[in-house]
Amino acid sequence: MIIPIRCFSCGKVTGDLWEKFVKLIEEEGLNDGDALDQLGCKRYCCRRMVMTHVDLIEKLLKYTPDGRNQKKLEMQMREPKGAHE
């Protein structure tokens, strides 16, 4: 799914928090609650929107023609030369 722009319950804008949230978790190693506190997301309804979002768009992009070709090229680069002969 696409990142929700607004909280479904209160209508607060949450779309700008997703990338910052992921960065805080992956790069700085914060847990979910601390990352959301640092972003200023206090309402539990908004916290739910950010924490439970599953970013499927990145997974789906792997199945576009461009994504398949890129995957093929990556696999060919890993194979030793002369493996197909």
C-alpha atoms as an extended CHARMM CRD file, in Angstrom:
* protein
*
        85  EXT
         1         1  MET       CA              0.0000000000        0.0000000000        0.0000000000  PROA      1               0.0000000000
         2         2  ILE       CA              0.9230000000        3.6180000000       -0.3420000000  PROA      2               0.0000000000
         3         3  ILE       CA              1.8230000000        5.4070000000        2.8710000000  PROA      3               0.0000000000
         4         4  PRO       CA             -1.3520000000        6.9370000000        4.3780000000  PROA      4               0.0000000000
         5         5  ILE       CA             -1.2390000000       10.7270000000        4.1150000000  PROA      5               0.0000000000
         6         6  ARG       CA             -3.6020000000       11.3520000000        7.0300000000  PROA      6               0.0000000000
         7         7  CYS       CA             -4.5600000000        9.4670000000       10.1650000000  PROA      7               0.0000000000
         8         8  PHE       CA             -7.8420000000        7.6380000000        9.5570000000  PROA      8               0.0000000000
         9         9  SER       CA             -9.1540000000        8.5830000000       13.0060000000  PROA      9               0.0000000000
        10        10  CYS       CA             -8.1850000000       12.2040000000       13.6830000000  PROA      10              0.0000000000
        11        11  GLY       CA             -7.0860000000       13.4680000000       10.2600000000  PROA      11              0.0000000000
        12        12  LYS       CA             -3.5980000000       14.5980000000       11.3170000000  PROA      12              0.0000000000
        13        13  VAL       CA             -1.0140000000       14.4950000000        8.5240000000  PROA      13              0.0000000000
        14        14  THR       CA              1.1710000000       11.3980000000        9.0000000000  PROA      14              0.0000000000
        15        15  GLY       CA              2.5500000000       10.8620000000        5.4880000000  PROA      15              0.0000000000
        16        16  ASP       CA              5.6670000000       12.9030000000        6.1620000000  PROA      16              0.0000000000
        17        17  LEU       CA              6.6200000000       10.7560000000        9.1660000000  PROA      17              0.0000000000
        18        18  TRP       CA              7.1560000000        7.4100000000        7.4200000000  PROA      18              0.0000000000
        19        19  GLU       CA             10.6170000000        7.9210000000        5.9140000000  PROA      19              0.0000000000
        20        20  LYS       CA             11.9110000000        9.6450000000        9.0480000000  PROA      20              0.0000000000
        21        21  PHE       CA             10.4550000000        6.8240000000       11.1640000000  PROA      21              0.0000000000
        22        22  VAL       CA             12.1510000000        4.1140000000        9.0970000000  PROA      22              0.0000000000
        23        23  LYS       CA             15.4560000000        6.0010000000        9.1930000000  PROA      23              0.0000000000
        24        24  LEU       CA             15.3460000000        6.3160000000       12.9860000000  PROA      24              0.0000000000
        25        25  ILE       CA             14.6200000000        2.6130000000       13.3990000000  PROA      25              0.0000000000
        26        26  GLU       CA             17.0970000000        1.2260000000       10.8640000000  PROA      26              0.0000000000
        27        27  GLU       CA             20.0170000000        3.6450000000       11.0720000000  PROA      27              0.0000000000
        28        28  GLU       CA             19.8720000000        4.8680000000       14.6560000000  PROA      28              0.0000000000
        29        29  GLY       CA             18.5240000000        1.6510000000       16.1790000000  PROA      29              0.0000000000
        30        30  LEU       CA             15.6660000000        3.2340000000       18.1340000000  PROA      30              0.0000000000
        31        31  ASN       CA             12.6230000000        1.2080000000       19.0740000000  PROA      31              0.0000000000
        32        32  ASP       CA              9.2250000000        2.1410000000       17.6190000000  PROA      32              0.0000000000
        33        33  GLY       CA              7.9760000000        4.1200000000       20.6000000000  PROA      33              0.0000000000
        34        34  ASP       CA             11.1290000000        6.2030000000       21.0120000000  PROA      34              0.0000000000
        35        35  ALA       CA             11.2570000000        6.9670000000       17.2940000000  PROA      35              0.0000000000
        36        36  LEU       CA              7.6530000000        8.1880000000       17.2940000000  PROA      36              0.0000000000
        37        37  ASP       CA              8.2830000000       10.2690000000       20.4270000000  PROA      37              0.0000000000
        38        38  GLN       CA             11.2560000000       11.8790000000       18.7210000000  PROA      38              0.0000000000
        39        39  LEU       CA              9.1030000000       12.6790000000       15.6770000000  PROA      39              0.0000000000
        40        40  GLY       CA              6.4700000000       14.3060000000       17.8930000000  PROA      40              0.0000000000
        41        41  CYS       CA              3.7640000000       11.7470000000       17.1630000000  PROA      41              0.0000000000
        42        42  LYS       CA              1.8650000000       11.6260000000       20.4670000000  PROA      42              0.0000000000
        43        43  ARG       CA             -1.6620000000       10.4620000000       19.6320000000  PROA      43              0.0000000000
        44        44  TYR       CA             -2.1150000000        6.7060000000       19.7680000000  PROA      44              0.0000000000
        45        45  CYS       CA             -4.2810000000        6.7300000000       16.6360000000  PROA      45              0.0000000000
        46        46  CYS       CA             -1.5030000000        8.4080000000       14.6240000000  PROA      46              0.0000000000
        47        47  ARG       CA              1.1390000000        6.1330000000       16.1440000000  PROA      47              0.0000000000
        48        48  ARG       CA             -0.9350000000        3.1660000000       14.9800000000  PROA      48              0.0000000000
        49        49  MET       CA             -1.0080000000        4.5590000000       11.4350000000  PROA      49              0.0000000000
        50        50  VAL       CA              2.7690000000        4.8080000000       11.2440000000  PROA      50              0.0000000000
        51        51  MET       CA              3.6900000000        1.6450000000       13.1620000000  PROA      51              0.0000000000
        52        52  THR       CA              1.3260000000       -0.7380000000       11.3810000000  PROA      52              0.0000000000
        53        53  HSD       CA              1.9450000000        0.4740000000        7.8400000000  PROA      53              0.0000000000
        54        54  VAL       CA              3.4160000000       -2.1760000000        5.5220000000  PROA      54              0.0000000000
        55        55  ASP       CA              5.2510000000       -0.6080000000        2.6110000000  PROA      55              0.0000000000
        56        56  LEU       CA              4.1700000000       -2.9630000000       -0.1760000000  PROA      56              0.0000000000
        57        57  ILE       CA              5.0140000000       -0.5560000000       -2.9780000000  PROA      57              0.0000000000
        58        58  GLU       CA              8.7400000000       -1.3700000000       -2.6440000000  PROA      58              0.0000000000
        59        59  LYS       CA              7.9970000000       -5.0990000000       -2.8470000000  PROA      59              0.0000000000
        60        60  LEU       CA              5.7060000000       -4.6680000000       -5.8560000000  PROA      60              0.0000000000
        61        61  LEU       CA              8.2800000000       -2.6320000000       -7.7490000000  PROA      61              0.0000000000
        62        62  LYS       CA             10.4520000000       -5.7570000000       -7.9360000000  PROA      62              0.0000000000
        63        63  TYR       CA              7.8880000000       -7.2760000000      -10.3120000000  PROA      63              0.0000000000
        64        64  THR       CA              7.8150000000       -4.4780000000      -12.8740000000  PROA      64              0.0000000000
        65        65  PRO       CA              9.6400000000       -5.1120000000      -16.1520000000  PROA      65              0.0000000000
        66        66  ASP       CA             12.4600000000       -2.8360000000      -15.0030000000  PROA      66              0.0000000000
        67        67  GLY       CA             12.7280000000       -4.6460000000      -11.6840000000  PROA      67              0.0000000000
        68        68  ARG       CA             12.8720000000       -8.0590000000      -13.3580000000  PROA      68              0.0000000000
        69        69  ASN       CA             15.5850000000       -6.9400000000      -15.7540000000  PROA      69              0.0000000000
        70        70  GLN       CA             17.6010000000       -5.4930000000      -12.9050000000  PROA      70              0.0000000000
        71        71  LYS       CA             17.2950000000       -8.7610000000      -10.9680000000  PROA      71              0.0000000000
        72        72  LYS       CA             18.4570000000      -10.7030000000      -14.0450000000  PROA      72              0.0000000000
        73        73  LEU       CA             21.4940000000       -8.4720000000      -14.4150000000  PROA      73              0.0000000000
        74        74  GLU       CA             22.3620000000       -8.8670000000      -10.7390000000  PROA      74              0.0000000000
        75        75  MET       CA             22.1700000000      -12.6530000000      -11.0440000000  PROA      75              0.0000000000
        76        76  GLN       CA             24.3540000000      -12.6480000000      -14.1550000000  PROA      76              0.0000000000
        77        77  MET       CA             26.9510000000      -10.5090000000      -12.4090000000  PROA      77              0.0000000000
        78        78  ARG       CA             27.1550000000      -13.0230000000       -9.5320000000  PROA      78              0.0000000000
        79        79  GLU       CA             27.6340000000      -16.0850000000      -11.7650000000  PROA      79              0.0000000000
        80        80  PRO       CA             31.2040000000      -17.0620000000      -12.6030000000  PROA      80              0.0000000000
        81        81  LYS       CA             32.1890000000      -16.4900000000      -16.2170000000  PROA      81              0.0000000000
        82        82  GLY       CA             31.6730000000      -19.4890000000      -18.4460000000  PROA      82              0.0000000000
        83        83  ALA       CA             28.9830000000      -21.0290000000      -16.2200000000  PROA      83              0.0000000000
        84        84  HSD       CA             26.4610000000      -21.1670000000      -19.0880000000  PROA      84              0.0000000000
        85        85  GLU       CA             28.8400000000      -22.8280000000      -21.5460000000  PROA      85              0.0000000000
